[in-house]
Amino acid sequence: MRAVSSIIRHRNFDVNSYNHDIALLKLRKSVPLGKTIRPVCLPVSGSDPAGKMGTVVGWGRTSEGGALANIVQEVQVPILTLGQCRASKYRPNRITANMVCAGKGVQDSCQGDSGGPLLVHNGGEKYEIVGIVSWGVGCGRPGYPGVYTRVTSYLNWVKKNIQDSCVCS
């Protein structure tokens, strides 16, 4: 178990809209890297993950109203375009350009997964973090994909705040 020494929250986070829903955790001690623990890759500025399959990892509920997972779970989800997300059952102005949607049918993140990664496999052992679990309506409800913080919107902020940290190369 790792202890957190500080939390860096985005100063523009809006608790009502969940816009700018991103924070960084600084650990008290460094994490030893090895075969099963590697740094995540940041996406390329301006890249769009729409049309790709993503992997969501978390300890949240395995279904709406269900129990919390006692082992880490993962699910494959299709990543939607901003237009597809705004055409879902959410109010179009609710989805900002700082958000990305993913999921179809029962394939979704759920309560307890917030803050977890939406990853795209980049071949070999590398995964790129394109989103962070943020919010949604229920879990796996038709017409309501999961909503994630779009990491490319915050690359400069992340890089400024992790200057002494390790990311993949």
Wavefront OBJ file of the C-alpha trace (Angstrom):
o trace
v 0.000 0.000 0.000
v 1.325 3.450 -0.927
v 0.733 6.642 1.068
v -0.208 9.899 -0.666
v 1.837 12.928 0.398
v -0.083 15.551 -1.602
v -2.983 16.025 -4.011
v -2.791 18.529 -6.859
v -6.325 19.402 -8.003
v -7.054 21.342 -11.169
v -7.929 24.869 -10.045
v -10.874 25.133 -12.476
v -12.640 21.934 -11.399
v -16.406 22.488 -11.351
v -18.240 20.190 -8.931
v -21.560 20.776 -10.737
v -20.500 20.052 -14.322
v -17.436 17.875 -13.594
v -15.516 19.945 -16.136
v -11.752 19.897 -15.431
v -12.184 16.736 -13.301
v -8.520 15.897 -12.885
v -6.051 15.664 -10.016
v -2.577 14.246 -9.493
v -1.491 12.257 -6.451
v 2.088 12.521 -5.219
v 3.194 9.415 -3.373
v 5.297 9.611 -0.241
v 7.762 7.022 -1.611
v 8.658 6.093 -5.158
v 7.184 2.941 -6.669
v 9.680 0.279 -7.765
v 9.179 -0.397 -11.470
v 9.308 -3.934 -12.786
v 7.556 -6.464 -14.986
v 4.083 -5.801 -13.549
v 4.454 -2.114 -12.598
v 5.273 0.349 -15.366
v 4.668 4.052 -15.945
v 1.740 4.941 -18.184
v 2.258 6.790 -21.473
v 0.738 10.220 -21.998
v -1.120 10.762 -25.284
v 0.287 12.930 -28.058
v -1.054 16.491 -28.033
v -3.994 16.856 -30.420
v -4.569 13.110 -30.746
v -8.141 11.798 -30.560
v -8.869 8.276 -29.276
v -12.327 8.154 -30.942
v -12.940 4.930 -32.836
v -10.436 2.946 -30.771
v -11.150 0.333 -28.134
v -10.212 1.373 -24.635
v -9.664 -0.558 -21.421
v -11.098 0.725 -18.145
v -9.557 -0.641 -14.946
v -11.025 -0.239 -11.477
v -12.275 -1.533 -8.141
v -15.811 -0.188 -8.526
v -19.166 -1.909 -8.681
v -19.493 -4.667 -11.257
v -23.086 -3.621 -12.032
v -25.422 -0.772 -11.122
v -26.424 -1.259 -7.480
v -24.126 -4.288 -7.233
v -21.301 -5.009 -4.825
v -17.846 -3.456 -5.022
v -15.273 -5.660 -6.710
v -12.871 -7.443 -4.375
v -10.328 -7.894 -7.163
v -9.423 -5.312 -9.780
v -11.673 -5.458 -12.846
v -11.214 -4.417 -16.451
v -13.612 -3.924 -19.334
v -13.129 -3.148 -23.019
v -15.136 -0.135 -24.219
v -15.479 1.573 -27.604
v -14.395 5.230 -27.484
v -16.906 7.615 -29.052
v -16.449 10.842 -30.982
v -17.466 14.074 -29.268
v -20.405 14.275 -31.700
v -21.567 10.743 -30.842
v -21.367 11.557 -27.153
v -23.325 14.781 -27.549
v -25.937 12.823 -29.571
v -26.455 10.388 -26.669
v -29.171 10.861 -24.037
v -27.069 13.448 -22.181
v -27.904 17.120 -22.780
v -25.479 18.174 -25.558
v -24.114 21.145 -23.567
v -23.362 18.813 -20.620
v -20.494 17.218 -22.580
v -17.557 19.628 -22.923
v -14.540 19.369 -25.224
v -12.564 18.367 -22.087
v -14.516 15.117 -21.882
v -14.529 11.867 -23.832
v -17.223 9.177 -23.770
v -16.795 5.429 -23.960
v -18.953 2.371 -23.526
v -21.750 0.440 -25.167
v -24.485 -1.659 -23.656
v -23.341 -3.147 -20.350
v -19.665 -2.373 -21.110
v -19.077 0.585 -18.795
v -17.283 1.899 -15.738
v -19.382 2.115 -12.569
v -19.561 3.729 -9.116
v -16.227 3.332 -7.351
v -14.184 3.461 -10.570
v -13.864 7.278 -10.552
v -10.283 8.437 -10.969
v -9.314 5.221 -12.733
v -7.756 5.090 -16.201
v -9.225 4.736 -19.677
v -6.296 3.181 -21.527
v -5.502 2.513 -25.179
v -3.011 -0.266 -25.940
v -0.112 1.058 -28.007
v 1.456 -2.286 -28.797
v 3.890 -4.350 -26.792
v 3.834 -3.417 -23.117
v 2.755 0.216 -23.572
v -0.588 1.726 -22.612
v -1.616 5.334 -23.158
v -3.955 7.028 -20.670
v -6.523 8.854 -22.812
v -9.181 9.357 -20.149
v -9.917 9.352 -16.425
v -13.207 7.918 -15.120
v -15.332 10.938 -14.206
v -19.129 10.569 -14.267
v -22.162 9.016 -15.905
v -25.779 8.045 -15.372
v -25.985 4.609 -13.791
v -23.781 1.836 -15.153
v -24.168 0.361 -18.593
v -27.481 2.099 -19.257
v -28.417 2.266 -22.952
v -27.814 5.739 -24.373
v -25.627 6.827 -21.436
v -21.956 6.038 -22.108
v -19.384 6.608 -19.378
v -17.881 10.101 -19.323
v -14.140 10.531 -18.835
v -11.795 13.488 -18.476
v -9.958 13.922 -21.815
v -6.258 13.749 -20.887
v -5.056 15.614 -24.001
v -6.881 18.708 -22.707
v -4.545 18.754 -19.695
v -1.147 17.680 -21.054
v 0.579 20.987 -20.285
v -0.907 21.026 -16.762
v 0.129 17.407 -16.144
v 3.664 17.900 -17.464
v 4.113 21.071 -15.400
v 3.075 19.214 -12.244
v 5.014 15.958 -12.753
v 8.411 17.313 -13.749
v 10.203 14.981 -11.328
v 8.120 11.906 -12.199
v 8.506 8.954 -14.515
v 6.338 8.463 -17.609
v 6.831 5.987 -20.414
v 9.012 6.818 -23.380
l 1 2 3 4 5 6 7 8 9 10 11 12 13 14 15 16 17 18 19 20 21 22 23 24 25 26 27 28 29 30 31 32 33 34 35 36 37 38 39 40 41 42 43 44 45 46 47 48 49 50 51 52 53 54 55 56 57 58 59 60 61 62 63 64 65 66 67 68 69 70 71 72 73 74 75 76 77 78 79 80 81 82 83 84 85 86 87 88 89 90 91 92 93 94 95 96 97 98 99 100 101 102 103 104 105 106 107 108 109 110 111 112 113 114 115 116 117 118 119 120 121 122 123 124 125 126 127 128 129 130 131 132 133 134 135 136 137 138 139 140 141 142 143 144 145 146 147 148 149 150 151 152 153 154 155 156 157 158 159 160 161 162 163 164 165 166 167 168 169
